[in-house]
Amino acid sequence: MALSQKLRQMIALLEGERDALAKLDLERILVCAEGKSAIGDQLSDDYGPDAIDDECRGLLDAAQRMNAVNRKMRNLIAANVQSRLDALAGTTRIYATHEAPVRMATSPARSAWHDI
Protein backbone atom coordinates (compact mmCIF):
# COMPACT_ATOMS: atom_id res chain seq x y z
CA MET A 1 0.00 0.00 0.00
CA ALA A 2 1.29 3.47 -0.85
CA LEU A 3 2.45 5.85 1.87
CA SER A 4 -0.26 8.36 0.98
CA GLN A 5 -2.95 5.69 1.50
CA LYS A 6 -1.49 4.74 4.89
CA LEU A 7 -1.45 8.39 5.92
CA ARG A 8 -5.06 8.78 4.80
CA GLN A 9 -5.95 5.76 6.96
CA MET A 10 -4.16 7.38 9.90
CA ILE A 11 -6.10 10.62 9.34
CA ALA A 12 -9.36 8.66 9.23
CA LEU A 13 -8.45 6.98 12.54
CA LEU A 14 -7.58 10.36 14.07
CA GLU A 15 -10.94 11.76 12.95
CA GLY A 16 -12.66 8.72 14.46
CA GLU A 17 -10.70 9.15 17.67
CA ARG A 18 -11.69 12.82 17.90
CA ASP A 19 -15.34 11.85 17.47
CA ALA A 20 -15.00 9.07 20.05
CA LEU A 21 -13.35 11.46 22.51
CA ALA A 22 -16.18 13.95 22.05
CA LYS A 23 -18.73 11.21 22.75
CA LEU A 24 -16.59 9.56 25.47
CA ASP A 25 -16.93 6.27 23.57
CA LEU A 26 -14.27 4.20 25.35
CA GLU A 27 -14.53 1.17 23.06
CA ARG A 28 -14.05 3.27 19.94
CA ILE A 29 -11.19 5.20 21.56
CA LEU A 30 -9.41 1.91 22.22
CA VAL A 31 -10.06 0.65 18.67
CA CYS A 32 -8.63 3.87 17.26
CA ALA A 33 -5.58 3.67 19.55
CA GLU A 34 -4.88 0.12 18.41
CA GLY A 35 -5.31 1.13 14.77
CA LYS A 36 -3.01 4.13 15.16
CA SER A 37 -0.39 1.93 16.76
CA ALA A 38 -0.60 -0.65 13.98
CA ILE A 39 -0.38 1.94 11.21
CA GLY A 40 2.43 3.73 13.04
CA ASP A 41 4.38 0.46 13.20
CA GLN A 42 3.81 -0.13 9.48
CA LEU A 43 4.89 3.41 8.63
CA SER A 44 8.09 3.18 10.64
CA ASP A 45 8.90 -0.29 9.29
CA ASP A 46 8.07 0.29 5.61
CA TYR A 47 8.91 3.93 4.92
CA GLY A 48 11.67 6.41 5.59
CA PRO A 49 12.09 10.17 5.19
CA ASP A 50 13.08 9.69 1.54
CA ALA A 51 9.58 8.32 0.74
CA ILE A 52 7.87 11.62 1.61
CA ASP A 53 6.80 13.68 -1.40
CA ASP A 54 4.80 16.93 -1.32
CA GLU A 55 1.44 15.14 -1.08
CA CYS A 56 2.65 12.92 1.76
CA ARG A 57 4.20 15.90 3.56
CA GLY A 58 0.81 17.63 3.56
CA LEU A 59 -0.92 14.47 4.82
CA LEU A 60 1.78 13.97 7.45
CA ASP A 61 1.39 17.57 8.68
CA ALA A 62 -2.39 17.14 8.87
CA ALA A 63 -2.00 13.89 10.84
CA GLN A 64 0.45 15.52 13.25
CA ARG A 65 -1.89 18.46 13.87
CA MET A 66 -4.88 16.17 14.40
CA ASN A 67 -2.90 13.97 16.78
CA ALA A 68 -1.85 17.04 18.79
CA VAL A 69 -5.47 18.22 19.03
CA ASN A 70 -6.62 14.75 20.12
CA ARG A 71 -3.83 14.60 22.73
CA LYS A 72 -5.01 17.94 24.16
CA MET A 73 -8.59 16.66 24.26
CA ARG A 74 -7.47 13.50 26.10
CA ASN A 75 -5.50 15.58 28.58
CA LEU A 76 -8.46 17.89 29.22
CA ILE A 77 -10.76 14.93 29.77
CA ALA A 78 -8.23 13.32 32.13
CA ALA A 79 -7.84 16.58 34.09
CA ASN A 80 -11.61 16.93 34.35
CA VAL A 81 -11.96 13.36 35.62
CA GLN A 82 -9.12 13.91 38.11
CA SER A 83 -10.71 17.08 39.48
CA ARG A 84 -14.03 15.29 39.90
CA LEU A 85 -12.34 12.38 41.69
CA ASP A 86 -10.47 14.83 43.92
CA ALA A 87 -13.71 16.62 44.74
CA LEU A 88 -15.38 13.31 45.57
CA ALA A 89 -12.46 12.33 47.81
CA GLY A 90 -12.41 15.75 49.47
CA THR A 91 -8.93 16.56 48.16
CA THR A 92 -7.69 19.24 45.86
CA ARG A 93 -4.52 19.77 43.88
CA ILE A 94 -3.53 23.41 43.94
CA TYR A 95 -0.74 23.98 41.42
CA ALA A 96 0.88 20.71 42.42
CA THR A 97 1.98 18.08 39.97
CA HIS A 98 4.04 15.70 42.09
CA GLU A 99 2.91 16.41 45.62
CA ALA A 100 0.31 14.57 47.62
CA PRO A 101 -3.20 16.06 47.46
CA VAL A 102 -4.15 18.54 50.17
CA ARG A 103 -6.95 17.34 52.45
CA MET A 104 -9.68 19.94 52.66
CA ALA A 105 -11.92 20.21 55.70
CA THR A 106 -15.58 20.49 54.79
CA SER A 107 -16.42 22.68 57.78
CA PRO A 108 -14.69 24.15 60.84
CA ALA A 109 -16.61 21.78 63.10
CA ARG A 110 -15.46 18.76 61.12
CA SER A 111 -11.87 20.01 61.19
CA ALA A 112 -12.04 20.42 64.97
CA TRP A 113 -13.53 16.95 65.32
CA HIS A 114 -10.61 15.37 63.41
CA ASP A 115 -8.09 17.14 65.67
CA ILE A 116 -9.49 15.41 68.76
PyMOL commands that set and color helices and strands:
alter all, ss='L'
color gray80, all
select helices_A, chain A and resi 3-23+26-46+49-51+54-89+108-115
alter helices_A, ss='H'
color red, helices_A
select strands_A, chain A and resi 91-92+102-103
alter strands_A, ss='S'
color yellow, strands_A
deselect
rebuild
show_as cartoon
